[in-house]
């Protein structure tokens, strides 16, 4: 009985993996569709990419300044420090 259970369990697991792979192969976009999706990303447009670089530079500058101070800026301005 234990041998039959192992065979059924193994068969079920192999079938589940096969069905999952089959669904992934059907659902995943083709090469042409993938290229179209990459063209539509904001990073593909030079103006938006430059805006993103500037925004990232500002965020990094703020993080650097925050790491160099001993104040707890997460506490807020209106709450007194102890």
Rosetta constraint file for C-alpha pairs under 8 A:
AtomPair CA 1 CA 5 HARMONIC 6.33 0.50
AtomPair CA 2 CA 6 HARMONIC 6.27 0.50
AtomPair CA 3 CA 7 HARMONIC 6.28 0.50
AtomPair CA 4 CA 8 HARMONIC 6.17 0.50
AtomPair CA 5 CA 9 HARMONIC 6.02 0.50
AtomPair CA 6 CA 10 HARMONIC 6.01 0.50
AtomPair CA 7 CA 11 HARMONIC 6.02 0.50
AtomPair CA 8 CA 12 HARMONIC 6.04 0.50
AtomPair CA 9 CA 13 HARMONIC 6.19 0.50
AtomPair CA 10 CA 14 HARMONIC 6.14 0.50
AtomPair CA 11 CA 15 HARMONIC 6.06 0.50
AtomPair CA 12 CA 16 HARMONIC 6.08 0.50
AtomPair CA 13 CA 17 HARMONIC 6.20 0.50
AtomPair CA 14 CA 18 HARMONIC 6.11 0.50
AtomPair CA 15 CA 19 HARMONIC 6.09 0.50
AtomPair CA 16 CA 20 HARMONIC 6.12 0.50
AtomPair CA 17 CA 21 HARMONIC 6.14 0.50
AtomPair CA 18 CA 22 HARMONIC 6.06 0.50
AtomPair CA 19 CA 23 HARMONIC 6.12 0.50
AtomPair CA 20 CA 24 HARMONIC 6.18 0.50
AtomPair CA 21 CA 25 HARMONIC 6.11 0.50
AtomPair CA 22 CA 26 HARMONIC 6.26 0.50
AtomPair CA 23 CA 27 HARMONIC 6.01 0.50
AtomPair CA 24 CA 28 HARMONIC 5.82 0.50
AtomPair CA 29 CA 33 HARMONIC 5.76 0.50
AtomPair CA 29 CA 34 HARMONIC 6.09 0.50
AtomPair CA 30 CA 34 HARMONIC 6.09 0.50
AtomPair CA 31 CA 35 HARMONIC 6.26 0.50
AtomPair CA 32 CA 36 HARMONIC 6.34 0.50
AtomPair CA 33 CA 37 HARMONIC 6.23 0.50
AtomPair CA 34 CA 38 HARMONIC 6.30 0.50
AtomPair CA 35 CA 39 HARMONIC 6.29 0.50
AtomPair CA 36 CA 40 HARMONIC 6.55 0.50
AtomPair CA 37 CA 41 HARMONIC 6.72 0.50
AtomPair CA 38 CA 44 HARMONIC 7.41 0.50
AtomPair CA 39 CA 44 HARMONIC 6.02 0.50
AtomPair CA 40 CA 44 HARMONIC 6.99 0.50
AtomPair CA 41 CA 45 HARMONIC 7.67 0.50
AtomPair CA 42 CA 48 HARMONIC 6.09 0.50
AtomPair CA 42 CA 49 HARMONIC 6.77 0.50
AtomPair CA 43 CA 48 HARMONIC 6.68 0.50
AtomPair CA 43 CA 49 HARMONIC 5.12 0.50
AtomPair CA 44 CA 49 HARMONIC 7.25 0.50
AtomPair CA 45 CA 49 HARMONIC 6.13 0.50
AtomPair CA 46 CA 50 HARMONIC 6.14 0.50
AtomPair CA 47 CA 51 HARMONIC 6.40 0.50
AtomPair CA 48 CA 52 HARMONIC 6.18 0.50
AtomPair CA 49 CA 53 HARMONIC 6.24 0.50
AtomPair CA 50 CA 54 HARMONIC 6.26 0.50
AtomPair CA 51 CA 55 HARMONIC 6.12 0.50
AtomPair CA 52 CA 56 HARMONIC 6.05 0.50
AtomPair CA 53 CA 57 HARMONIC 6.10 0.50
AtomPair CA 54 CA 58 HARMONIC 6.25 0.50
AtomPair CA 55 CA 59 HARMONIC 6.25 0.50
AtomPair CA 56 CA 60 HARMONIC 6.10 0.50
AtomPair CA 57 CA 61 HARMONIC 6.12 0.50
AtomPair CA 58 CA 62 HARMONIC 6.24 0.50
AtomPair CA 59 CA 63 HARMONIC 6.18 0.50
AtomPair CA 60 CA 64 HARMONIC 6.07 0.50
AtomPair CA 61 CA 65 HARMONIC 6.20 0.50
AtomPair CA 62 CA 66 HARMONIC 6.07 0.50
AtomPair CA 63 CA 67 HARMONIC 6.10 0.50
AtomPair CA 64 CA 68 HARMONIC 6.35 0.50
AtomPair CA 65 CA 69 HARMONIC 6.59 0.50
AtomPair CA 66 CA 73 HARMONIC 7.56 0.50
AtomPair CA 72 CA 76 HARMONIC 7.96 0.50
AtomPair CA 73 CA 77 HARMONIC 7.64 0.50
AtomPair CA 75 CA 79 HARMONIC 6.73 0.50
